[in-house]
Amino acid sequence: MTVVEAVVDMSTSLGAVPIPSPVLTASGCSAFGRELEPFVDLTAIGAVVTKSVQLRPRSGRPTPRMAETPSGMLNSIGLQGPGIDGLLAEELPWLADRGARAFVSIAGTRVEDFAELAQRLRGVPGVLGLEVNISCPNVESRGEVFACDPVAASDVIAAVRDVADPAHPVYAKLSPDVTDIVGVARAVTDAGADGLSMINTLLGLVIDPDTMRPVLGGVTGGLSGPAIRPVALRCVWQVHQALPEVPILGMGGIRSGLDALQFVLAGASAVSVGTAVFNDPSAVARVHTELADALAARDFASLADAVGYAHRDTRA
């Protein structure tokens, strides 16, 4: 008797752009993809989500920049990077030469910064779309993070969508450090976001009991890893329940296919794997395989059939 393995259609899309896998890297955890090339076929994953790029090169925050925490880690890198010129000259051509899809994360301190970055990425080979990192301080509003104010967040997205390549889906990356994430999600989608990346890190702090001072050179940092997964799932659940037609790229502590499955069931049509690559650089490919197996074991013929499945009996 021949045993036929179940085949699950794992294709999905970012906005209207199809991708072969629902598993992407997460911004900031594998730079621009070079580190993963020995371990992962970059053309087979959904996309490489780049480090957040700004208009000018940035050296980042003072060291130490990372600290381990129970079931997670804090990072205080400070968006170190080559700036848009370096990205265009070195990193994106490298990815394009290998046939990898680049989902470029952009960041700024003024609305105009985001718009200029989006403008400069129009028509660039290999760029699939834009992830707009609005978890940055708005210097024109006393340093308040764009993502914490629905109006400021929507201003950024509207400006980006107005000048971005029409073929590029624009995803707003939302912060969990808000009281009403659905309100922010609604504001940015009304402003033109094609989808949502959820969630960014949570703001955290570690103090060394010996020195009695903060461990990180920048004092606070972003908490990632399995510790934040329940928070991320809650955010994805709430937003999908309120805005079921809006595509969600889910992230936050995904280490396995079963972790990814939870995000899909909650409403994500794709996921990003970040902190897990620090101890398993093959994690993105492994999570894809494990997710496909998990879907097959539950008799799903396609990933699309599982998106939001956990809401079936909870919607009025």
FIRO-890257 format. One record per residue (C-alpha): residue in one letter; residue number from 1; x, y, z. Coordinates in steps of 0.5 Angstrom, whole numbers, plus 2048, in hexadecimal, padded with zeros to 3 digits. Example, Ala and Ser with C-alpha at 12.3 -4.5 7.8 and 13.67 -1.06 7.14 Angstrom:
BEGIN
<pt aa="a" i="1" X="819" Y="7F7" Z="810"/>
<pt aa="s" i="2" X="81B" Y="7FE" Z="80E"/>
***
This chain:
BEGIN
<pt aa="m" i="1" X="800" Y="800" Z="800"/>
<pt aa="t" i="2" X="803" Y="807" Z="7FE"/>
<pt aa="v" i="3" X="802" Y="80C" Z="803"/>
<pt aa="v" i="4" X="801" Y="813" Z="800"/>
<pt aa="e" i="5" X="803" Y="819" Z="804"/>
<pt aa="a" i="6" X="7FE" Y="81F" Z="805"/>
<pt aa="v" i="7" X="800" Y="825" Z="801"/>
<pt aa="v" i="8" X="7FE" Y="82B" Z="803"/>
<pt aa="d" i="9" X="7FE" Y="832" Z="7FF"/>
<pt aa="m" i="10" X="802" Y="836" Z="803"/>
<pt aa="s" i="11" X="802" Y="83C" Z="7FE"/>
<pt aa="t" i="12" X="7FF" Y="843" Z="801"/>
<pt aa="s" i="13" X="800" Y="84A" Z="7FF"/>
<pt aa="l" i="14" X="803" Y="851" Z="802"/>
<pt aa="g" i="15" X="7FD" Y="856" Z="800"/>
<pt aa="a" i="16" X="7FC" Y="853" Z="7F9"/>
<pt aa="v" i="17" X="803" Y="851" Z="7F8"/>
<pt aa="p" i="18" X="803" Y="849" Z="7F8"/>
<pt aa="i" i="19" X="809" Y="846" Z="7FC"/>
<pt aa="p" i="20" X="80A" Y="83E" Z="7FC"/>
<pt aa="s" i="21" X="80B" Y="83E" Z="803"/>
<pt aa="p" i="22" X="808" Y="841" Z="809"/>
<pt aa="v" i="23" X="80E" Y="841" Z="80D"/>
<pt aa="l" i="24" X="812" Y="847" Z="80D"/>
<pt aa="t" i="25" X="818" Y="84A" Z="811"/>
<pt aa="a" i="26" X="817" Y="84F" Z="816"/>
<pt aa="s" i="27" X="81A" Y="856" Z="815"/>
<pt aa="g" i="28" X="820" Y="857" Z="819"/>
<pt aa="c" i="29" X="822" Y="850" Z="81B"/>
<pt aa="s" i="30" X="826" Y="84E" Z="815"/>
<pt aa="a" i="31" X="828" Y="854" Z="812"/>
<pt aa="f" i="32" X="827" Y="854" Z="80A"/>
<pt aa="g" i="33" X="827" Y="84D" Z="80A"/>
<pt aa="r" i="34" X="82F" Y="84B" Z="808"/>
<pt aa="e" i="35" X="830" Y="848" Z="80F"/>
<pt aa="l" i="36" X="82A" Y="843" Z="80D"/>
<pt aa="e" i="37" X="82C" Y="841" Z="806"/>
<pt aa="p" i="38" X="831" Y="83B" Z="809"/>
<pt aa="f" i="39" X="82B" Y="838" Z="80C"/>
<pt aa="v" i="40" X="824" Y="83A" Z="808"/>
<pt aa="d" i="41" X="822" Y="83A" Z="801"/>
<pt aa="l" i="42" X="821" Y="842" Z="801"/>
<pt aa="t" i="43" X="81C" Y="841" Z="7FB"/>
<pt aa="a" i="44" X="818" Y="83C" Z="7FE"/>
<pt aa="i" i="45" X="816" Y="840" Z="804"/>
<pt aa="g" i="46" X="810" Y="845" Z="804"/>
<pt aa="a" i="47" X="815" Y="84B" Z="804"/>
<pt aa="v" i="48" X="81B" Y="84E" Z="807"/>
<pt aa="v" i="49" X="818" Y="853" Z="80C"/>
<pt aa="t" i="50" X="81E" Y="858" Z="80C"/>
<pt aa="k" i="51" X="821" Y="85C" Z="812"/>
<pt aa="s" i="52" X="81D" Y="863" Z="813"/>
<pt aa="v" i="53" X="821" Y="868" Z="80E"/>
<pt aa="q" i="54" X="821" Y="86F" Z="80F"/>
<pt aa="l" i="55" X="823" Y="875" Z="80B"/>
<pt aa="r" i="56" X="82A" Y="875" Z="80D"/>
<pt aa="p" i="57" X="82F" Y="870" Z="810"/>
<pt aa="r" i="58" X="82E" Y="86F" Z="818"/>
<pt aa="s" i="59" X="833" Y="86C" Z="81D"/>
<pt aa="g" i="60" X="82E" Y="86A" Z="822"/>
<pt aa="r" i="61" X="82D" Y="86B" Z="829"/>
<pt aa="p" i="62" X="833" Y="86A" Z="82E"/>
<pt aa="t" i="63" X="835" Y="863" Z="831"/>
<pt aa="p" i="64" X="833" Y="85E" Z="834"/>
<pt aa="r" i="65" X="82E" Y="85D" Z="82F"/>
<pt aa="m" i="66" X="82B" Y="856" Z="831"/>
<pt aa="a" i="67" X="828" Y="853" Z="837"/>
<pt aa="e" i="68" X="825" Y="84C" Z="838"/>
<pt aa="t" i="69" X="81F" Y="84C" Z="83C"/>
<pt aa="p" i="70" X="81A" Y="846" Z="83E"/>
<pt aa="s" i="71" X="818" Y="843" Z="837"/>
<pt aa="g" i="72" X="81A" Y="849" Z="833"/>
<pt aa="m" i="73" X="81F" Y="84E" Z="832"/>
<pt aa="l" i="74" X="820" Y="856" Z="832"/>
<pt aa="n" i="75" X="823" Y="859" Z="82D"/>
<pt aa="s" i="76" X="825" Y="861" Z="82D"/>
<pt aa="i" i="77" X="829" Y="861" Z="826"/>
<pt aa="g" i="78" X="826" Y="868" Z="824"/>
<pt aa="l" i="79" X="824" Y="866" Z="81C"/>
<pt aa="q" i="80" X="82C" Y="866" Z="81B"/>
<pt aa="g" i="81" X="82C" Y="866" Z="813"/>
<pt aa="p" i="82" X="82F" Y="868" Z="80D"/>
<pt aa="g" i="83" X="82A" Y="86D" Z="80B"/>
<pt aa="i" i="84" X="826" Y="86D" Z="804"/>
<pt aa="d" i="85" X="82C" Y="86E" Z="800"/>
<pt aa="g" i="86" X="830" Y="868" Z="803"/>
<pt aa="l" i="87" X="829" Y="864" Z="802"/>
<pt aa="l" i="88" X="829" Y="866" Z="7FB"/>
<pt aa="a" i="89" X="830" Y="865" Z="7F9"/>
<pt aa="e" i="90" X="832" Y="85E" Z="7FD"/>
<pt aa="e" i="91" X="82C" Y="85B" Z="800"/>
<pt aa="l" i="92" X="826" Y="85B" Z="7FB"/>
<pt aa="p" i="93" X="82B" Y="859" Z="7F5"/>
<pt aa="w" i="94" X="82D" Y="853" Z="7F9"/>
<pt aa="l" i="95" X="826" Y="850" Z="7FB"/>
<pt aa="a" i="96" X="824" Y="852" Z="7F4"/>
<pt aa="d" i="97" X="82A" Y="84E" Z="7F1"/>
<pt aa="r" i="98" X="828" Y="848" Z="7F5"/>
<pt aa="g" i="99" X="820" Y="848" Z="7F3"/>
<pt aa="a" i="100" X="81E" Y="84A" Z="7FA"/>
<pt aa="r" i="101" X="818" Y="84E" Z="7FB"/>
<pt aa="a" i="102" X="81A" Y="854" Z="800"/>
<pt aa="f" i="103" X="814" Y="857" Z="804"/>
<pt aa="v" i="104" X="818" Y="85E" Z="806"/>
<pt aa="s" i="105" X="817" Y="860" Z="80D"/>
<pt aa="i" i="106" X="817" Y="868" Z="80D"/>
<pt aa="a" i="107" X="818" Y="86D" Z="813"/>
<pt aa="g" i="108" X="818" Y="874" Z="815"/>
<pt aa="t" i="109" X="817" Y="87A" Z="81A"/>
<pt aa="r" i="110" X="813" Y="87E" Z="815"/>
<pt aa="v" i="111" X="80D" Y="87C" Z="810"/>
<pt aa="e" i="112" X="811" Y="87F" Z="80B"/>
<pt aa="d" i="113" X="817" Y="87A" Z="80C"/>
<pt aa="f" i="114" X="812" Y="874" Z="80B"/>
<pt aa="a" i="115" X="80F" Y="877" Z="805"/>
<pt aa="e" i="116" X="816" Y="879" Z="802"/>
<pt aa="l" i="117" X="818" Y="871" Z="803"/>
<pt aa="a" i="118" X="812" Y="86F" Z="800"/>
<pt aa="q" i="119" X="814" Y="873" Z="7FA"/>
<pt aa="r" i="120" X="81B" Y="871" Z="7F9"/>
<pt aa="l" i="121" X="819" Y="869" Z="7F9"/>
<pt aa="r" i="122" X="814" Y="86A" Z="7F3"/>
<pt aa="g" i="123" X="816" Y="865" Z="7EE"/>
<pt aa="v" i="124" X="81C" Y="862" Z="7F1"/>
<pt aa="p" i="125" X="81D" Y="85B" Z="7EF"/>
<pt aa="g" i="126" X="81B" Y="856" Z="7F4"/>
<pt aa="v" i="127" X="817" Y="85A" Z="7F9"/>
<pt aa="l" i="128" X="811" Y="857" Z="7FA"/>
<pt aa="g" i="129" X="80E" Y="85C" Z="7FF"/>
<pt aa="l" i="130" X="80F" Y="860" Z="805"/>
<pt aa="e" i="131" X="80E" Y="85F" Z="80C"/>
<pt aa="v" i="132" X="80D" Y="866" Z="80F"/>
<pt aa="n" i="133" X="810" Y="866" Z="816"/>
<pt aa="i" i="134" X="80C" Y="86B" Z="81A"/>
<pt aa="s" i="135" X="80F" Y="869" Z="821"/>
<pt aa="c" i="136" X="814" Y="86F" Z="820"/>
<pt aa="p" i="137" X="814" Y="876" Z="824"/>
<pt aa="n" i="138" X="810" Y="87B" Z="821"/>
<pt aa="v" i="139" X="815" Y="881" Z="822"/>
<pt aa="e" i="140" X="80F" Y="886" Z="820"/>
<pt aa="s" i="141" X="80B" Y="883" Z="825"/>
<pt aa="r" i="142" X="810" Y="884" Z="82B"/>
<pt aa="g" i="143" X="812" Y="87D" Z="82A"/>
<pt aa="e" i="144" X="80C" Y="879" Z="82A"/>
<pt aa="v" i="145" X="80C" Y="872" Z="826"/>
<pt aa="f" i="146" X="808" Y="873" Z="820"/>
<pt aa="a" i="147" X="805" Y="86C" Z="821"/>
<pt aa="c" i="148" X="802" Y="86F" Z="828"/>
<pt aa="d" i="149" X="7FE" Y="874" Z="824"/>
<pt aa="p" i="150" X="7F8" Y="872" Z="81F"/>
<pt aa="v" i="151" X="7F9" Y="879" Z="81C"/>
<pt aa="a" i="152" X="800" Y="879" Z="81B"/>
<pt aa="a" i="153" X="801" Y="872" Z="819"/>
<pt aa="s" i="154" X="7FB" Y="873" Z="814"/>
<pt aa="d" i="155" X="7FF" Y="879" Z="811"/>
<pt aa="v" i="156" X="805" Y="875" Z="810"/>
<pt aa="i" i="157" X="802" Y="870" Z="80C"/>
<pt aa="a" i="158" X="7FE" Y="875" Z="808"/>
<pt aa="a" i="159" X="804" Y="878" Z="806"/>
<pt aa="v" i="160" X="808" Y="872" Z="804"/>
<pt aa="r" i="161" X="802" Y="86F" Z="800"/>
<pt aa="d" i="162" X="801" Y="875" Z="7FC"/>
<pt aa="v" i="163" X="809" Y="875" Z="7FA"/>
<pt aa="a" i="164" X="80A" Y="86D" Z="7FA"/>
<pt aa="d" i="165" X="80B" Y="869" Z="7F4"/>
<pt aa="p" i="166" X="803" Y="867" Z="7F3"/>
<pt aa="a" i="167" X="806" Y="860" Z="7F2"/>
<pt aa="h" i="168" X="809" Y="860" Z="7F9"/>
<pt aa="p" i="169" X="804" Y="85D" Z="7FF"/>
<pt aa="v" i="170" X="805" Y="862" Z="805"/>
<pt aa="y" i="171" X="804" Y="85F" Z="80B"/>
<pt aa="a" i="172" X="804" Y="863" Z="812"/>
<pt aa="k" i="173" X="808" Y="860" Z="818"/>
<pt aa="l" i="174" X="804" Y="861" Z="81E"/>
<pt aa="s" i="175" X="806" Y="861" Z="825"/>
<pt aa="p" i="176" X="803" Y="85D" Z="82B"/>
<pt aa="d" i="177" X="805" Y="863" Z="830"/>
<pt aa="v" i="178" X="7FE" Y="866" Z="82F"/>
<pt aa="t" i="179" X="7F7" Y="866" Z="832"/>
<pt aa="d" i="180" X="7F3" Y="865" Z="82C"/>
<pt aa="i" i="181" X="7F7" Y="861" Z="826"/>
<pt aa="v" i="182" X="7F1" Y="860" Z="822"/>
<pt aa="g" i="183" X="7F0" Y="868" Z="822"/>
<pt aa="v" i="184" X="7F7" Y="869" Z="81F"/>
<pt aa="a" i="185" X="7F6" Y="863" Z="81A"/>
<pt aa="r" i="186" X="7EF" Y="866" Z="818"/>
<pt aa="a" i="187" X="7F3" Y="86D" Z="817"/>
<pt aa="v" i="188" X="7F8" Y="86A" Z="813"/>
<pt aa="t" i="189" X="7F4" Y="866" Z="80E"/>
<pt aa="d" i="190" X="7EF" Y="86C" Z="80D"/>
<pt aa="a" i="191" X="7F6" Y="870" Z="80B"/>
<pt aa="g" i="192" X="7F8" Y="86B" Z="806"/>
<pt aa="a" i="193" X="7FB" Y="865" Z="809"/>
<pt aa="d" i="194" X="7FB" Y="85F" Z="805"/>
<pt aa="g" i="195" X="7FC" Y="85B" Z="80B"/>
<pt aa="l" i="196" X="7FF" Y="85B" Z="812"/>
<pt aa="s" i="197" X="805" Y="858" Z="815"/>
<pt aa="m" i="198" X="804" Y="856" Z="81D"/>
<pt aa="i" i="199" X="807" Y="856" Z="821"/>
<pt aa="n" i="200" X="80D" Y="85A" Z="823"/>
<pt aa="t" i="201" X="811" Y="859" Z="829"/>
<pt aa="l" i="202" X="80F" Y="85B" Z="830"/>
<pt aa="l" i="203" X="813" Y="861" Z="833"/>
<pt aa="g" i="204" X="816" Y="85E" Z="839"/>
<pt aa="l" i="205" X="81C" Y="85F" Z="83E"/>
<pt aa="v" i="206" X="821" Y="85A" Z="842"/>
<pt aa="i" i="207" X="825" Y="85D" Z="848"/>
<pt aa="d" i="208" X="82C" Y="859" Z="84A"/>
<pt aa="p" i="209" X="82B" Y="858" Z="852"/>
<pt aa="d" i="210" X="832" Y="858" Z="853"/>
<pt aa="t" i="211" X="834" Y="85F" Z="84F"/>
<pt aa="m" i="212" X="82D" Y="861" Z="851"/>
<pt aa="r" i="213" X="82C" Y="864" Z="84A"/>
<pt aa="p" i="214" X="829" Y="863" Z="844"/>
<pt aa="v" i="215" X="82C" Y="85D" Z="840"/>
<pt aa="l" i="216" X="82B" Y="861" Z="839"/>
<pt aa="g" i="217" X="82F" Y="867" Z="837"/>
<pt aa="g" i="218" X="829" Y="86A" Z="834"/>
<pt aa="v" i="219" X="825" Y="868" Z="83B"/>
<pt aa="t" i="220" X="81F" Y="865" Z="838"/>
<pt aa="g" i="221" X="81E" Y="860" Z="832"/>
<pt aa="g" i="222" X="819" Y="85C" Z="82E"/>
<pt aa="l" i="223" X="817" Y="856" Z="831"/>
<pt aa="s" i="224" X="816" Y="850" Z="82C"/>
<pt aa="g" i="225" X="816" Y="848" Z="82C"/>
<pt aa="p" i="226" X="811" Y="843" Z="82F"/>
<pt aa="a" i="227" X="80F" Y="848" Z="835"/>
<pt aa="i" i="228" X="80B" Y="84C" Z="830"/>
<pt aa="r" i="229" X="807" Y="847" Z="82C"/>
<pt aa="p" i="230" X="801" Y="847" Z="830"/>
<pt aa="v" i="231" X="801" Y="84F" Z="830"/>
<pt aa="a" i="232" X="802" Y="84F" Z="828"/>
<pt aa="l" i="233" X="7FD" Y="849" Z="827"/>
<pt aa="r" i="234" X="7F8" Y="84E" Z="82B"/>
<pt aa="c" i="235" X="7F9" Y="854" Z="826"/>
<pt aa="v" i="236" X="7F9" Y="84F" Z="820"/>
<pt aa="w" i="237" X="7F2" Y="84C" Z="823"/>
<pt aa="q" i="238" X="7EF" Y="853" Z="825"/>
<pt aa="v" i="239" X="7F1" Y="857" Z="81E"/>
<pt aa="h" i="240" X="7EF" Y="851" Z="81A"/>
<pt aa="q" i="241" X="7E8" Y="850" Z="81D"/>
<pt aa="a" i="242" X="7E7" Y="858" Z="81C"/>
<pt aa="l" i="243" X="7EA" Y="858" Z="815"/>
<pt aa="p" i="244" X="7E9" Y="851" Z="812"/>
<pt aa="e" i="245" X="7EB" Y="853" Z="80B"/>
<pt aa="v" i="246" X="7F2" Y="857" Z="80D"/>
<pt aa="p" i="247" X="7F8" Y="852" Z="80C"/>
<pt aa="i" i="248" X="7FC" Y="851" Z="812"/>
<pt aa="l" i="249" X="803" Y="84F" Z="812"/>
<pt aa="g" i="250" X="804" Y="84C" Z="819"/>
<pt aa="m" i="251" X="80A" Y="84C" Z="81D"/>
<pt aa="g" i="252" X="80C" Y="84B" Z="825"/>
<pt aa="g" i="253" X="810" Y="846" Z="828"/>
<pt aa="i" i="254" X="80F" Y="840" Z="822"/>
<pt aa="r" i="255" X="814" Y="83B" Z="823"/>
<pt aa="s" i="256" X="810" Y="835" Z="820"/>
<pt aa="g" i="257" X="80A" Y="833" Z="81B"/>
<pt aa="l" i="258" X="805" Y="832" Z="820"/>
<pt aa="d" i="259" X="807" Y="839" Z="822"/>
<pt aa="a" i="260" X="806" Y="83C" Z="81B"/>
<pt aa="l" i="261" X="7FF" Y="838" Z="81B"/>
<pt aa="q" i="262" X="7FD" Y="83C" Z="821"/>
<pt aa="f" i="263" X="7FE" Y="842" Z="81D"/>
<pt aa="v" i="264" X="7FA" Y="840" Z="817"/>
<pt aa="l" i="265" X="7F4" Y="83D" Z="81B"/>
<pt aa="a" i="266" X="7F4" Y="844" Z="81E"/>
<pt aa="g" i="267" X="7F4" Y="848" Z="817"/>
<pt aa="a" i="268" X="7FB" Y="848" Z="815"/>
<pt aa="s" i="269" X="7FC" Y="846" Z="80D"/>
<pt aa="a" i="270" X="803" Y="847" Z="80E"/>
<pt aa="v" i="271" X="808" Y="847" Z="814"/>
<pt aa="s" i="272" X="80F" Y="849" Z="815"/>
<pt aa="v" i="273" X="815" Y="845" Z="819"/>
<pt aa="g" i="274" X="81A" Y="84A" Z="81D"/>
<pt aa="t" i="275" X="81D" Y="848" Z="824"/>
<pt aa="a" i="276" X="81D" Y="841" Z="822"/>
<pt aa="v" i="277" X="822" Y="841" Z="81D"/>
<pt aa="f" i="278" X="827" Y="843" Z="822"/>
<pt aa="n" i="279" X="828" Y="83C" Z="824"/>
<pt aa="d" i="280" X="825" Y="839" Z="81E"/>
<pt aa="p" i="281" X="827" Y="83D" Z="818"/>
<pt aa="s" i="282" X="823" Y="837" Z="814"/>
<pt aa="a" i="283" X="81D" Y="839" Z="818"/>
<pt aa="v" i="284" X="819" Y="83D" Z="812"/>
<pt aa="a" i="285" X="819" Y="837" Z="80D"/>
<pt aa="r" i="286" X="818" Y="832" Z="813"/>
<pt aa="v" i="287" X="812" Y="836" Z="815"/>
<pt aa="h" i="288" X="80F" Y="835" Z="80E"/>
<pt aa="t" i="289" X="810" Y="82E" Z="80E"/>
<pt aa="e" i="290" X="80D" Y="82D" Z="815"/>
<pt aa="l" i="291" X="807" Y="831" Z="814"/>
<pt aa="a" i="292" X="805" Y="82D" Z="80D"/>
<pt aa="d" i="293" X="806" Y="827" Z="811"/>
<pt aa="a" i="294" X="801" Y="82A" Z="817"/>
<pt aa="l" i="295" X="7FC" Y="82C" Z="811"/>
<pt aa="a" i="296" X="7FC" Y="826" Z="80E"/>
<pt aa="a" i="297" X="7FB" Y="822" Z="815"/>
<pt aa="r" i="298" X="7F5" Y="826" Z="816"/>
<pt aa="d" i="299" X="7F2" Y="825" Z="80F"/>
<pt aa="f" i="300" X="7F3" Y="82C" Z="80C"/>
<pt aa="a" i="301" X="7F4" Y="82B" Z="804"/>
<pt aa="s" i="302" X="7F7" Y="832" Z="804"/>
<pt aa="l" i="303" X="7FA" Y="838" Z="809"/>
<pt aa="a" i="304" X="7F4" Y="83C" Z="807"/>
<pt aa="d" i="305" X="7EF" Y="838" Z="80A"/>
<pt aa="a" i="306" X="7F2" Y="838" Z="810"/>
<pt aa="v" i="307" X="7F3" Y="840" Z="811"/>
<pt aa="g" i="308" X="7EE" Y="842" Z="816"/>
<pt aa="y" i="309" X="7EB" Y="83B" Z="818"/>
<pt aa="a" i="310" X="7EB" Y="83C" Z="81F"/>
<pt aa="h" i="311" X="7E6" Y="842" Z="81E"/>
<pt aa="r" i="312" X="7E1" Y="83D" Z="81B"/>
<pt aa="d" i="313" X="7DD" Y="83D" Z="821"/>
<pt aa="t" i="314" X="7DE" Y="843" Z="824"/>
<pt aa="r" i="315" X="7DC" Y="848" Z="81F"/>
<pt aa="a" i="316" X="7D4" Y="84A" Z="820"/>
***
